[in-house]
Amino acid sequence: MRRLTEATGLISVEYPTTRQLGASAKARAADVTAAFADPSIRAVLATIGGDDQVTVIPHIDAAVVASNPKPFLGYSDNTNLHNFLWNLGITSFYGGSTQVHLGAGPHLDDIHVKSLRAALLDGGTLELTEPGESEDFGRPWEDPRALVEFGDREATDPWRWAGPERAVSGRTWGGCIEVIDQIAVADRMPDLSDLAGAILLLETSEDTPSADDVMRWVRALGERGVLEVVAGVLVARPPASALGAPVPPASERSRFRADQRDAIIEQVTRYNSDAVVCVGLPFGHTRPQWIVPHGGRITLDGANRTVVGEY
């Protein structure tokens, strides 16, 4: 909370379920509704992701949220809430959590602070660049070193581009692929007409799904018609090691990322060869992390190999 104030000048307000283990879906939804309803609250930030926010969404008061739009920041399981806001016509920002990106490590990453301030304060446009290094996980939170050290970072690879060498710009929609699967089964997907011309955001979690699993999810989006109507696809650099498991050798991690990348590009190209695709930008489960617009606009320039977000 101190770092958030130092970076933005804003004061944190904790809601009752923030530190409450096992809080019910209704209680968590009540906090979300209350945060949007309170005119003194400038924005709503997630502390962490999870795996059951799909159960929270039905309990949020949509009328209250729609009448009091404000920025929401989060990623991973918070894809549920981003989709809820999208369906209400509210722009949010995909990325950020107090536990992973604000409190941990010796300091905030530069690209995270830059996009955090753009989302909360400054607005404008940002070119989303490659920071050159990445970690899948920081130190375990029960280890005091988690407050003063980053995790083990490695050099990153160049982003992979596919599709025509042209620029496309559109509103963004998407998030964590495993969560989009739940949203689809719960019948909460946006209408295809609303996704026409959009930039699809895709990323995978620390569960490290196989390239075959990712292929099936993306293929299902193709069969639903999503890939056909979007103008571009922006895919995050995935974590290549699972939380709590031994870290695979560098060669295996590289192959894991390449297999996932190739599976996504193959499926997008199969359903929409006109889509501009960029794979590798860090806006998902790795750190450093860009916070990117969700429902705002992103431009993918396949000719100049640049990504620009509007905040």
C-alpha contacts under 8 A as a table, 3 or more apart, distances in Angstrom:
res1	aa1	res2	aa2	distance
1	M	4	L	5.11
1	M	5	T	6.35
1	M	11	I	7.69
1	M	12	S	6.04
1	M	98	T	7.81
1	M	102	L	7.91
1	M	103	G	7.60
2	R	5	T	5.21
2	R	6	E	6.17
3	R	6	E	4.96
3	R	7	A	6.06
3	R	102	L	6.54
3	R	103	G	7.20
3	R	108	L	7.96
4	L	7	A	5.20
4	L	8	T	6.03
4	L	9	G	7.43
4	L	10	L	6.98
4	L	11	I	7.71
4	L	12	S	7.65
4	L	102	L	6.82
5	T	8	T	5.25
5	T	9	G	4.55
5	T	10	L	4.94
5	T	11	I	5.69
5	T	12	S	7.40
6	E	9	G	5.75
7	A	113	V	6.88
7	A	117	R	7.59
8	T	117	R	6.33
8	T	120	L	7.85
8	T	121	L	7.50
14	E	18	T	6.28
15	Y	18	T	5.58
15	Y	31	D	6.16
15	Y	35	A	7.99
16	P	19	R	7.23
16	P	20	Q	7.11
16	P	31	D	7.13
17	T	20	Q	4.74
17	T	21	L	7.71
17	T	23	A	6.14
17	T	27	A	7.02
17	T	28	R	6.08
17	T	31	D	7.16
18	T	47	T	7.37
20	Q	23	A	5.76
23	A	27	A	6.35
23	A	28	R	6.63
24	S	27	A	5.21
24	S	28	R	6.31
25	A	28	R	5.22
25	A	29	A	6.07
25	A	53	Q	7.67
25	A	55	T	6.13
25	A	56	V	4.63
25	A	59	H	7.34
26	K	29	A	5.05
26	K	30	A	6.09
26	K	56	V	6.47
26	K	59	H	5.73
26	K	60	I	7.96
27	A	30	A	5.02
27	A	31	D	6.46
28	R	31	D	5.18
28	R	32	V	6.48
28	R	56	V	6.83
29	A	32	V	5.07
29	A	33	T	6.16
29	A	56	V	5.61
29	A	57	I	6.96
29	A	59	H	5.56
29	A	60	I	4.92
30	A	33	T	5.12
30	A	34	A	6.02
30	A	59	H	7.49
30	A	60	I	6.59
31	D	34	A	5.04
31	D	35	A	6.05
32	V	35	A	5.20
32	V	36	F	6.39
32	V	60	I	6.98
33	T	36	F	5.34
33	T	37	A	6.13
33	T	60	I	5.86
33	T	61	D	5.99
33	T	64	V	6.80
33	T	65	V	6.41
34	A	37	A	4.98
34	A	38	D	6.11
35	A	38	D	5.45
35	A	41	I	6.45
35	A	44	V	6.80
36	F	39	P	7.56
36	F	41	I	7.22
36	F	43	A	7.95
36	F	44	V	7.51
36	F	64	V	7.31
36	F	65	V	5.67
36	F	68	N	5.87
36	F	69	P	6.92
36	F	70	K	6.96
37	A	64	V	6.24
37	A	65	V	6.75
37	A	68	N	6.02
38	D	41	I	5.67
39	P	42	R	7.41
39	P	68	N	7.92
41	I	44	V	7.51
42	R	70	K	6.64
42	R	71	P	7.48
43	A	70	K	5.60
43	A	71	P	4.87
43	A	72	F	5.89
43	A	73	L	7.93
43	A	120	L	7.14
44	V	70	K	7.54
44	V	71	P	6.31
44	V	72	F	4.74
44	V	73	L	6.39
45	L	72	F	5.83
45	L	73	L	4.85
45	L	74	G	6.29
45	L	96	G	7.65
45	L	97	S	6.87
45	L	98	T	7.69
46	A	49	G	7.38
46	A	72	F	7.89
46	A	73	L	6.18
46	A	74	G	5.07
46	A	78	N	7.77
46	A	96	G	7.32
46	A	97	S	5.34
46	A	98	T	6.85
47	T	74	G	7.82
47	T	97	S	4.78
47	T	98	T	4.67
47	T	99	Q	5.68
48	I	74	G	7.52
48	I	97	S	5.33
48	I	98	T	6.83
48	I	99	Q	6.06
48	I	100	V	7.40
49	G	74	G	7.45
49	G	75	Y	6.50
49	G	76	S	5.45
49	G	77	D	5.01
49	G	78	N	6.06
49	G	97	S	7.80
50	G	53	Q	7.06
50	G	76	S	7.33
50	G	77	D	5.30
50	G	78	N	7.80
51	D	54	V	7.89
51	D	77	D	5.67
52	D	55	T	5.78
52	D	56	V	7.43
52	D	77	D	7.31
53	Q	56	V	4.98
53	Q	57	I	6.66
53	Q	77	D	6.28
53	Q	78	N	6.88
53	Q	80	N	6.33
53	Q	81	L	7.69
54	V	57	I	5.76
54	V	80	N	5.99
54	V	182	Q	7.29
54	V	183	I	7.25
55	T	58	P	6.70
56	V	59	H	5.70
56	V	60	I	6.97
57	I	60	I	5.53
57	I	80	N	7.23
57	I	81	L	6.91
57	I	84	F	7.25
61	D	64	V	5.49
61	D	65	V	6.44
62	A	65	V	5.15
62	A	66	A	5.94
62	A	88	L	7.73
63	A	66	A	5.16
63	A	67	S	6.19
64	V	67	S	5.25
64	V	68	N	6.34
65	V	68	N	5.15
65	V	69	P	6.07
66	A	69	P	5.85
66	A	88	L	6.08
66	A	89	G	7.92
66	A	90	I	7.46
69	P	90	I	6.27
70	K	90	I	7.76
70	K	92	S	7.81
71	P	91	T	6.94
71	P	92	S	5.19
71	P	93	F	6.90
71	P	119	A	7.38
71	P	120	L	7.14
72	F	82	H	7.80
72	F	92	S	5.02
72	F	93	F	6.02
73	L	92	S	6.49
73	L	93	F	4.98
73	L	94	Y	5.87
73	L	95	G	5.91
73	L	96	G	6.00
73	L	97	S	7.55
73	L	291	I	7.98
74	G	78	N	5.66
74	G	79	T	7.79
74	G	93	F	7.00
74	G	94	Y	5.53
74	G	95	G	4.68
74	G	96	G	5.05
74	G	97	S	5.86
75	Y	78	N	4.96
75	Y	79	T	5.96
75	Y	94	Y	5.39
75	Y	95	G	4.69
75	Y	96	G	6.52
75	Y	97	S	7.58
75	Y	175	G	7.15
75	Y	176	C	7.52
75	Y	284	G	7.10
76	S	79	T	5.80
76	S	175	G	6.91
76	S	176	C	5.33
76	S	179	V	7.44
76	S	205	S	6.88
76	S	284	G	7.42
76	S	285	H	7.42
77	D	80	N	6.22
77	D	176	C	7.14
77	D	179	V	6.16
78	N	81	L	5.22
78	N	82	H	6.36
79	T	82	H	4.97
79	T	83	N	6.08
79	T	94	Y	7.95
79	T	174	G	7.21
79	T	175	G	5.40
79	T	176	C	6.32
79	T	179	V	6.48
79	T	180	I	7.30
80	N	83	N	5.26
80	N	84	F	6.26
80	N	179	V	7.05
80	N	180	I	7.80
80	N	183	I	6.88
81	L	84	F	4.86
81	L	85	L	6.17
82	H	85	L	5.15
82	H	86	W	6.10
82	H	92	S	6.50
82	H	93	F	7.96
82	H	94	Y	7.62
82	H	294	H	7.18
83	N	86	W	4.91
83	N	87	N	6.23
83	N	173	W	7.65
83	N	174	G	7.54
83	N	188	R	7.95
83	N	189	M	7.59
83	N	190	P	7.87
84	F	87	N	5.33
84	F	88	L	6.60
85	L	88	L	5.02
85	L	89	G	6.32
85	L	90	I	5.04
85	L	91	T	6.95
85	L	92	S	7.28
86	W	89	G	4.97
86	W	90	I	5.36
86	W	91	T	6.49
86	W	92	S	7.87
86	W	173	W	7.71
86	W	190	P	7.97
86	W	294	H	7.87
86	W	295	G	6.26
87	N	90	I	7.49
87	N	190	P	6.43
89	G	295	G	7.90
90	I	295	G	7.06
91	T	293	P	7.39
91	T	294	H	5.94
91	T	295	G	4.59
91	T	296	G	5.81
92	S	293	P	6.23
92	S	294	H	5.05
92	S	295	G	6.29
92	S	296	G	7.41
93	F	119	A	6.89
93	F	291	I	6.27
93	F	292	V	5.49
93	F	293	P	4.51
93	F	294	H	4.99
93	F	295	G	7.94
94	Y	175	G	7.38
94	Y	283	F	7.61
94	Y	291	I	5.54
94	Y	292	V	5.21
94	Y	293	P	6.05
94	Y	294	H	5.72
95	G	283	F	6.40
95	G	284	G	6.83
95	G	289	Q	7.28
95	G	290	W	6.80
95	G	291	I	4.42
95	G	292	V	6.58
96	G	100	V	7.59
96	G	101	H	6.08
96	G	102	L	7.93
96	G	112	H	7.85
96	G	116	L	7.89
96	G	289	Q	7.64
96	G	291	I	6.29
97	S	100	V	5.58
97	S	101	H	5.65
97	S	102	L	6.80
98	T	101	H	5.77
98	T	102	L	4.77
98	T	103	G	5.82
99	Q	102	L	6.30
99	Q	103	G	5.50
99	Q	104	A	6.50
100	V	103	G	6.49
100	V	104	A	5.75
100	V	138	G	7.87
101	H	104	A	6.19
101	H	108	L	6.78
101	H	109	D	7.85
101	H	112	H	7.66
101	H	287	R	7.55
101	H	289	Q	7.87
102	L	107	H	7.87
102	L	108	L	6.09
103	G	147	L	6.92
104	A	107	H	7.59
104	A	138	G	7.42
104	A	146	A	5.70
104	A	147	L	5.02
104	A	148	V	7.32
104	A	149	E	7.77
104	A	150	F	7.50
105	G	108	L	7.38
105	G	138	G	7.32
105	G	145	R	7.94
105	G	146	A	5.70
105	G	147	L	4.90
105	G	148	V	4.85
105	G	149	E	4.58
105	G	150	F	4.66
105	G	151	G	7.81
106	P	147	L	6.14
106	P	148	V	4.11
106	P	149	E	5.24
106	P	150	F	6.65
107	H	148	V	7.76
108	L	112	H	6.88
108	L	113	V	6.56
109	D	112	H	5.29
109	D	113	V	6.35
109	D	288	P	5.90
109	D	289	Q	7.80
110	D	113	V	5.25
110	D	114	K	6.16
111	I	114	K	5.07
111	I	115	S	6.20
111	I	131	P	7.47
111	I	288	P	7.00
111	I	289	Q	6.77
111	I	290	W	5.86
112	H	115	S	5.35
112	H	116	L	5.84
112	H	288	P	6.76
112	H	289	Q	5.66
112	H	290	W	5.30
112	H	291	I	6.53
113	V	116	L	4.92
113	V	117	R	6.03
114	K	117	R	5.43
114	K	118	A	6.25
115	S	118	A	4.86
115	S	119	A	6.05
115	S	126	L	7.73
115	S	290	W	6.20
115	S	291	I	5.44
115	S	292	V	7.28
116	L	119	A	5.19
116	L	120	L	6.14
116	L	291	I	6.50
117	R	120	L	5.13
117	R	121	L	5.18
117	R	122	D	5.87
117	R	123	G	7.77
118	A	121	L	5.55
118	A	122	D	4.50
118	A	123	G	4.57
118	A	124	G	6.79
118	A	311	Y	5.96
119	A	122	D	6.89
119	A	123	G	6.02
119	A	291	I	7.85
119	A	293	P	7.97
119	A	311	Y	5.77
120	L	123	G	7.41
122	D	311	Y	7.95
123	G	310	E	7.39
123	G	311	Y	4.50
124	G	310	E	5.93
124	G	311	Y	5.22
125	T	308	V	6.74
125	T	309	G	5.55
125	T	310	E	4.42
125	T	311	Y	5.81
126	L	308	V	5.59
126	L	309	G	5.37
126	L	310	E	6.63
126	L	311	Y	7.76
127	E	306	T	7.17
127	E	307	V	5.80
127	E	308	V	4.30
127	E	309	G	6.38
128	L	281	L	7.80
128	L	290	W	7.33
128	L	306	T	7.55
128	L	307	V	5.49
128	L	308	V	5.74
128	L	309	G	6.96
129	T	281	L	7.62
129	T	306	T	7.85
129	T	307	V	7.47
130	E	281	L	6.72
130	E	282	P	7.51
131	P	134	S	7.86
131	P	288	P	7.20
132	G	155	A	5.75
132	G	156	T	5.34
132	G	157	D	7.93
133	E	153	R	6.06
133	E	154	E	5.36
133	E	155	A	4.50
133	E	156	T	5.31
133	E	288	P	7.53
134	S	153	R	5.02
134	S	154	E	5.48
134	S	155	A	6.51
134	S	156	T	6.42
134	S	286	T	6.50
134	S	287	R	5.56
134	S	288	P	6.07
135	E	138	G	7.08
135	E	151	G	6.07
135	E	152	D	5.82
135	E	153	R	4.48
135	E	154	E	6.55
135	E	239	P	7.89
135	E	286	T	5.77
135	E	287	R	5.39
135	E	288	P	7.39
136	D	151	G	7.69
136	D	152	D	7.97
136	D	153	R	7.86
136	D	206	E	7.92
136	D	239	P	5.06
136	D	240	A	7.00
136	D	241	S	6.72
136	D	285	H	7.04
136	D	286	T	4.89
136	D	287	R	6.62
137	F	151	G	5.79
137	F	152	D	7.61
137	F	243	L	7.48
137	F	286	T	7.12
137	F	287	R	7.61
138	G	146	A	6.73
138	G	149	E	7.81
138	G	150	F	5.48
138	G	151	G	3.81
138	G	152	D	7.19
139	R	143	D	6.72
139	R	145	R	6.63
139	R	146	A	4.70
139	R	149	E	7.23
139	R	150	F	6.77
139	R	151	G	5.39
140	P	143	D	5.45
140	P	146	A	6.22
141	W	144	P	7.28
141	W	146	A	5.67
142	E	146	A	7.63
143	D	146	A	5.69
144	P	147	L	6.00
144	P	148	V	7.66
145	R	148	V	5.28
145	R	149	E	5.63
146	A	149	E	5.62
146	A	150	F	7.06
150	F	153	R	7.70
157	D	280	G	7.98
158	P	280	G	7.44
159	W	278	C	6.69
159	W	279	V	5.51
159	W	280	G	4.79
159	W	281	L	6.82
160	R	278	C	5.79
160	R	279	V	5.14
160	R	280	G	6.73
161	W	276	V	7.53
161	W	277	V	5.53
161	W	278	C	4.61
161	W	279	V	6.44
161	W	302	G	6.83
161	W	305	R	7.50
162	A	265	I	7.07
162	A	276	V	6.10
162	A	277	V	4.97
162	A	278	C	6.60
162	A	302	G	7.64
163	G	269	T	7.25
163	G	273	S	6.12
163	G	274	D	6.00
163	G	275	A	5.69
163	G	276	V	4.73
163	G	277	V	6.02
163	G	302	G	7.55
164	P	273	S	7.87
164	P	274	D	6.18
164	P	275	A	7.10
164	P	276	V	6.00
164	P	302	G	6.57
164	P	303	A	7.93
165	E	276	V	7.54
165	E	301	D	7.28
165	E	302	G	4.33
165	E	303	A	4.26
165	E	304	N	7.97
166	R	276	V	7.46
166	R	301	D	5.73
166	R	302	G	4.91
166	R	303	A	5.13
167	A	276	V	7.70
167	A	299	T	6.73
167	A	300	L	5.53
167	A	301	D	3.89
167	A	302	G	5.69
167	A	303	A	6.81
168	V	231	A	6.31
168	V	232	G	6.73
168	V	276	V	7.10
168	V	299	T	5.60
168	V	300	L	5.42
168	V	301	D	6.35
169	S	197	G	7.83
169	S	198	A	7.56
169	S	199	I	7.17
169	S	231	A	7.43
169	S	232	G	7.94
169	S	297	R	6.64
169	S	298	I	5.67
169	S	299	T	4.15
169	S	300	L	6.34
170	G	197	G	5.84
170	G	198	A	4.63
170	G	199	I	5.45
170	G	231	A	7.21
170	G	296	G	7.83
170	G	297	R	5.15
170	G	298	I	5.88
170	G	299	T	6.70
171	R	197	G	7.60
171	R	198	A	4.93
171	R	199	I	5.92
171	R	294	H	7.31
171	R	295	G	5.09
171	R	296	G	5.02
171	R	297	R	4.31
171	R	298	I	6.51
172	T	198	A	5.57
172	T	199	I	4.62
172	T	200	L	5.78
172	T	201	L	6.60
172	T	293	P	6.75
172	T	294	H	5.06
172	T	295	G	4.82
172	T	296	G	5.92
172	T	297	R	6.00
172	T	298	I	6.66
173	W	195	L	7.65
173	W	198	A	6.96
173	W	199	I	6.50
173	W	200	L	5.32
173	W	201	L	5.89
173	W	294	H	5.65
173	W	295	G	5.90
174	G	177	I	7.82
174	G	180	I	7.17
174	G	200	L	5.60
174	G	201	L	4.57
174	G	202	L	6.01
174	G	294	H	7.61
175	G	179	V	7.56
175	G	180	I	7.00
175	G	201	L	5.42
175	G	202	L	5.15
175	G	203	E	6.03
176	C	179	V	5.37
176	C	180	I	6.28
176	C	202	L	5.90
176	C	203	E	4.84
176	C	204	T	5.40
176	C	205	S	6.83
176	C	284	G	7.82
177	I	180	I	4.98
177	I	181	D	6.36
177	I	202	L	5.98
177	I	203	E	5.91
177	I	204	T	5.80
177	I	214	V	7.69
177	I	217	W	7.08
178	E	181	D	5.30
178	E	182	Q	6.95
178	E	204	T	6.89
178	E	205	S	7.64
178	E	217	W	7.95
179	V	182	Q	5.06
179	V	183	I	6.29
180	I	183	I	4.90
180	I	184	A	6.11
181	D	184	A	5.23
181	D	185	V	6.38
181	D	217	W	7.08
182	Q	185	V	5.17
182	Q	186	A	6.09
183	I	186	A	5.10
183	I	187	D	6.25
183	I	188	R	5.39
183	I	189	M	6.16
184	A	187	D	5.01
184	A	188	R	5.95
184	A	189	M	5.53
185	V	188	R	7.77
190	P	194	D	6.55
190	P	195	L	7.12
191	D	194	D	5.37
191	D	195	L	6.77
192	L	195	L	5.06
192	L	196	A	6.38
192	L	225	G	7.07
192	L	226	V	6.43
192	L	229	V	7.22
193	S	196	A	5.35
195	L	198	A	5.23
195	L	226	V	7.20
195	L	229	V	6.63
195	L	230	V	6.32
196	A	229	V	4.77
196	A	230	V	5.37
196	A	231	A	7.52
197	G	229	V	6.17
197	G	230	V	4.66
197	G	231	A	4.70
197	G	232	G	7.82
198	A	229	V	7.63
198	A	230	V	4.77
198	A	231	A	5.59
198	A	232	G	6.87
199	I	230	V	5.99
199	I	231	A	5.85
199	I	232	G	4.74
199	I	233	V	5.45
199	I	234	L	6.90
199	I	298	I	6.98
200	L	230	V	6.67
200	L	232	G	6.23
200	L	233	V	4.61
200	L	234	L	6.07
201	L	233	V	6.08
201	L	234	L	5.04
201	L	235	V	5.99
201	L	236	A	7.87
202	L	233	V	7.46
202	L	234	L	6.35
202	L	235	V	4.81
202	L	236	A	6.42
203	E	235	V	5.77
203	E	236	A	5.02
203	E	237	R	7.31
203	E	238	P	6.57
203	E	283	F	7.96
203	E	284	G	5.76
203	E	285	H	7.69
204	T	207	D	7.84
204	T	208	T	6.92
204	T	209	P	7.27
204	T	236	A	7.73
204	T	238	P	5.81
204	T	239	P	7.54
204	T	284	G	7.24
204	T	285	H	7.19
205	S	208	T	5.96
205	S	209	P	7.64
205	S	238	P	7.09
205	S	239	P	6.83
205	S	284	G	7.70
205	S	285	H	5.89
206	E	239	P	5.89
206	E	240	A	7.61
206	E	241	S	6.99
206	E	242	A	5.38
206	E	243	L	6.24
206	E	285	H	6.79
207	D	242	A	5.78
207	D	243	L	7.43
208	T	238	P	7.83
208	T	239	P	6.68
208	T	240	A	6.21
208	T	241	S	6.76
208	T	242	A	6.08
209	P	213	D	6.06
209	P	214	V	6.57
210	S	213	D	5.20
210	S	214	V	6.31
210	S	256	F	7.88
210	S	260	Q	7.27
211	A	214	V	5.06
211	A	215	M	5.97
211	A	256	F	7.53
211	A	259	D	5.74
211	A	260	Q	4.54
211	A	263	A	6.22
212	D	215	M	4.99
212	D	216	R	6.29
212	D	263	A	7.50
213	D	216	R	5.19
213	D	217	W	6.42
214	V	217	W	5.17
214	V	218	V	6.18
214	V	260	Q	6.86
214	V	263	A	7.25
214	V	264	I	7.24
215	M	218	V	5.23
215	M	219	R	5.87
215	M	260	Q	7.74
215	M	263	A	5.38
215	M	264	I	6.09
215	M	267	Q	6.93
216	R	219	R	4.96
216	R	220	A	6.06
217	W	220	A	5.12
217	W	221	L	6.49
218	V	221	L	5.05
218	V	222	G	6.37
218	V	264	I	6.61
218	V	267	Q	6.57
218	V	268	V	7.57
219	R	222	G	4.88
219	R	223	E	6.28
219	R	267	Q	5.90
219	R	268	V	7.94
220	A	223	E	4.93
220	A	224	R	6.12
221	L	224	R	5.02
221	L	225	G	6.35
221	L	226	V	5.36
221	L	227	L	6.19
222	G	225	G	5.14
222	G	226	V	5.65
222	G	227	L	4.87
222	G	228	E	6.65
222	G	267	Q	7.53
222	G	268	V	7.39
222	G	271	Y	5.96
223	E	226	V	7.61
225	G	228	E	5.35
225	G	229	V	6.65
226	V	229	V	5.58
226	V	230	V	6.47
227	L	230	V	5.61
227	L	268	V	6.28
227	L	271	Y	6.12
227	L	272	N	6.24
228	E	271	Y	5.70
228	E	272	N	5.17
230	V	233	V	7.54
230	V	275	A	7.03
231	A	274	D	7.48
231	A	275	A	5.10
231	A	276	V	6.67
232	G	275	A	4.67
232	G	276	V	4.50
232	G	277	V	5.63
232	G	300	L	7.12
233	V	275	A	6.98
233	V	276	V	6.34
233	V	277	V	4.77
233	V	278	C	6.46
234	L	277	V	5.96
234	L	278	C	5.06
234	L	279	V	6.07
234	L	281	L	7.64
235	V	277	V	7.75
235	V	278	C	6.15
235	V	279	V	4.54
235	V	280	G	6.05
235	V	281	L	6.70
236	A	279	V	6.05
236	A	280	G	4.91
236	A	281	L	4.91
236	A	282	P	5.23
236	A	283	F	5.58
236	A	284	G	5.59
237	R	257	R	7.62
237	R	279	V	6.89
237	R	280	G	4.20
237	R	281	L	5.70
237	R	282	P	5.23
237	R	283	F	7.42
237	R	284	G	6.88
237	R	285	H	7.90
237	R	286	T	7.08
238	P	257	R	6.60
238	P	280	G	7.77
238	P	284	G	7.05
238	P	285	H	6.56
238	P	286	T	6.76
239	P	242	A	7.63
239	P	285	H	6.23
239	P	286	T	5.89
240	A	248	P	7.98
240	A	253	R	5.23
240	A	254	S	7.89
240	A	256	F	6.42
240	A	257	R	6.70
241	S	245	A	7.30
241	S	246	P	7.62
241	S	247	V	5.53
241	S	248	P	6.53
241	S	253	R	7.24
242	A	245	A	5.50
242	A	246	P	7.71
242	A	247	V	7.45
248	P	252	E	6.05
248	P	253	R	6.27
249	P	252	E	5.38
249	P	253	R	6.39
250	A	253	R	5.08
250	A	254	S	6.11
251	S	254	S	5.14
251	S	255	R	6.21
252	E	255	R	5.06
252	E	256	F	6.04
253	R	256	F	5.05
253	R	257	R	6.36
254	S	257	R	5.32
254	S	258	A	6.19
255	R	258	A	4.98
255	R	259	D	5.97
256	F	259	D	5.27
256	F	260	Q	6.30
257	R	260	Q	5.23
257	R	261	R	6.06
258	A	261	R	5.02
258	A	262	D	6.05
259	D	262	D	5.22
259	D	263	A	6.12
260	Q	263	A	5.17
260	Q	264	I	6.32
261	R	264	I	5.33
261	R	265	I	6.24
261	R	279	V	6.67
262	D	265	I	5.17
262	D	266	E	5.97
263	A	266	E	5.24
263	A	267	Q	6.37
264	I	267	Q	5.33
264	I	268	V	6.16
265	I	268	V	5.21
265	I	269	T	5.97
265	I	277	V	7.29
266	E	269	T	5.30
266	E	270	R	6.10
267	Q	270	R	4.97
267	Q	271	Y	6.48
268	V	271	Y	5.44
268	V	272	N	5.77
268	V	273	S	7.13
268	V	275	A	7.51
269	T	272	N	5.06
269	T	273	S	4.44
269	T	274	D	7.68
269	T	275	A	7.34
270	R	273	S	6.50
272	N	275	A	5.67
276	V	300	L	6.89
276	V	301	D	7.82
276	V	302	G	6.31
277	V	300	L	7.81
277	V	302	G	7.75
278	C	281	L	7.60
278	C	300	L	7.52
282	P	285	H	7.88
282	P	286	T	6.47
282	P	287	R	7.24
282	P	288	P	6.91
282	P	289	Q	5.24
282	P	290	W	6.05
283	F	286	T	7.39
283	F	289	Q	5.01
283	F	290	W	4.77
283	F	291	I	6.09
283	F	292	V	6.84
284	G	289	Q	6.75
285	H	289	Q	7.83
286	T	289	Q	6.37
292	V	309	G	6.71
293	P	296	G	4.87
293	P	297	R	6.55
293	P	298	I	7.24
293	P	309	G	6.65
293	P	310	E	6.94
293	P	311	Y	6.49
294	H	297	R	7.73
296	G	309	G	7.94
296	G	310	E	6.47
296	G	311	Y	6.95
297	R	309	G	6.10
297	R	310	E	5.40
297	R	311	Y	7.85
298	I	307	V	7.03
298	I	308	V	5.60
298	I	309	G	4.42
298	I	310	E	6.17
299	T	306	T	8.00
299	T	307	V	5.68
299	T	308	V	5.15
299	T	309	G	6.49
300	L	305	R	7.51
300	L	306	T	6.22
300	L	307	V	4.90
300	L	308	V	6.86
301	D	304	N	5.61
301	D	305	R	5.40
301	D	306	T	5.23
301	D	307	V	6.35
302	G	305	R	4.97
302	G	306	T	7.10
